[in-house]
Amino acid sequence: MNRAEQAEKTTKALYGGASALGVTDPEFAAIKERLIYGEVYAEEKLSARLRELVILVVATTNQTMNEVKRHIAAALACGVKPEEIKEAVYHCAPYIGLGKAENTVNAVNAVFAEKGIVLPLTSGQTVTEESRLLDGIAAQKSIFGDHIDAMRAAAPENQKNIQDYLSAYCFGDFYTRKFLTIHERELLTFSILASQGGCEGQVKAHVGGNATVGNGKEVLLAALTVCLPYIGFPRTLNALSCINEVLPEAKQ
């Protein structure tokens, strides 16, 4: 099966047929669909579920709402649960800002309404107001190790609030939630950061974090391959350099 045939088969399975873009801009649509669905999807190394969650957080980061809606539909077609879709979108908030995440939440809600999915969904919260800071620190340390204590202690007095927000909000309010595992969340974080550009320091930190929770180099390369059509080559190559710096290739 050539890539054009593969793309046609995959888009039919995910969306029921060709996109409107194929009517107005058939040549551009062919380039897009044959790359994504005929090549990238064909060399699948992630599960279909995780692939669609990665693309969904990339589309959320990019604020490309057409892609958000298409990949919500694709995720549901691949058996991704509504709660998992929502959690992936919520997880973007500490990295791209609450307003952008809320834009995608609203898009998700519109698609769910069309499909008769009743809202609100089951709660994913596990922390309380009293526990979120300590639970967040525990989640941080499970990824980055005990040096988190030293980092927090070394923060100047006028910056300790930022460290508390990082621990309680980013990790306490989000990493502790149900429906996605910590290794799934860490892979989504890598994908979000790689998609933004200019976050190479954080990308490197989370390459290491991914390795700690069991997402080795091949998993990161698979996720980056899925991101490539949506983030372009400059950001892809920058993220690739980060992966190779933290997890260098074994010498022959």
Secondary structure, 3 states (H helix, E strand, C coil): CCHHHHHHHHHHHHHCCCCCHHHHCHHHHHHHHHHHHHHHHHHCCCCHHHHHHHHHHHHHHHCCHHHHHHHHHHHHHCCCCHHHHHHHHHHCHHHHCHHHHHHHHHHHHHHHHHCCCCCCCCCCCCCCCCCHHHHHHHHHHHHHCCHHHHHHHHCCHHHHHHHHHHHHHHHHHHHCCCCCCHHHHHHHHHHHHHHHCCCHHHHHHHHHHHHHHCCCHHHHHHHHHHHHHHHHHHHHHHHHHHHHHHCCCCCC
